[in-house]
Each structure stands twice: as structure tokens, then as C-alpha cells.
């Protein structure tokens, strides 16, 4: 029961930080959120927990918040802004994977204590990153275009829930299927019975989180946020 209660609080904290990031930093804050959330979600997914008798991985809350960020960008700034955020998150995950594998390759000193914990956490990243990069790119770009397509038919302000949940249901299914097929296939994960439990629980949890995040998007859409700066305000330097 602790995991469930703590999990509800965990979701509320994540959504609160999401709102604050957009409120204080606007469009740039959403780009930053996508970049950070992409990396953090792939670290959290290494931890498996039991909640209400169901085995699931962490990272779902943070990952669903990426959909929320791109949907909000789509809603307020258009498809190009949302697509740019997807590619930014993709770049951040590649960068983190490459750099941390290089960090692990350094020979630690005799007094080092961090190599083994870092190895345990980031040593899994290449396989997780392969599954995540593939699932992320396919599902996130699909979500962007699905959202825009649904918006052409359900365009009124009070139909945001249709756009958000309609695109989220499909893209989350594709994302979960691709990621689980790559990252959690193998005897070390307990065979097909455990795999199917992880797949179903992960997808259902993402579905619930997408629905729970809909009121957050309604709230965020009405925020007055910092405008996107056109330039630095400094005099331009003429080229010779």
C-alpha cells in the first residue's frame, strides 16, 4: 500500500514541477523539460516495483509528461514547435548515452567509490537507450502528427481532452510495444509471462497517467508565460 500512496504523491509532484517549468520559463521551459525528462525516464525505468500486486517499471510518469509537453507545444505553438522538442529529446538521450559510456571507460582510482554504482545504473543504458530511442522517436513523432490530425476535426477549446487522449492512447501503445520488445526481451527478465505483465502494466499505467494529466494541460494552456525572446538585445556585429 505504501507504493501506491507514495506513487500518487510522486505523480502530483511530477505534474507540479511540469506546471512550474512552463509557468516560469514558457516555451523554452517545455523544451528543457523534454530534454531532462527523456534522460531521467530512462534512468528510472531500470527500477522495477510492485504496486497493487502488479509488477511495473518506474519512468512512466516522467515519460508521459513528455507527451504532455509536446501536446502543450502543439496546442499553443504548433506542429513545428512540438516536432522540434521531440528531436531535442532524441539528441539529449544520445548525448547522455555516449558521454556516460565514455565516463565508465575511465579506469577508477583505488579510492574511487562511484564506478560500481555508475556501472550498475548506466551500464544498462545502451540497451535501454536502443529500445527507448526507437520507441521514443516513432511514438513521439506519431503523437505530434496524430494530435494535429485530431485537432483538425476536434478543434474547439473544450475538446482538448479528445486531442490529448486520442493521440496518447495510440502513441503510448506503440511506444510500450517497441520499448518492451527491445529492452525487456530475454531470459534475464523472467520469460514471456513477466514480459507480458510488464507490457500490460506499463501501457495501462501510461493510459491512466495520460487521462490524469489532461486537467493539468487545461490548466497550463491558460498560463501567461514568458514570451520567446527574438534576440539578445545586443547590437549586431557587421560582418566584414
Secondary structure, 3 states (H helix, E strand, C coil): CHHHHHHHHHHHHHHHHHHHHHHHHHHHHHHHHHHHHHHHHHHHCCCEEEECCEEEECCHHHHHHHHHHHHHHHHHHCHHHHHHHHHHHHHHHHHHHHHHHHHHHCCCCCCCCCHHHHHHHHCCHHHHHHHHHHHHHHHHHHHHHHHHHHHHHCCCHHHHHHHHHHHHHHHHHHHHHHHHHHHCCCHHHCCHHHHHHHHHHHHHHHHHHHHHHHHHHHHHHCCCCCCCCCCCCCCCCCCC
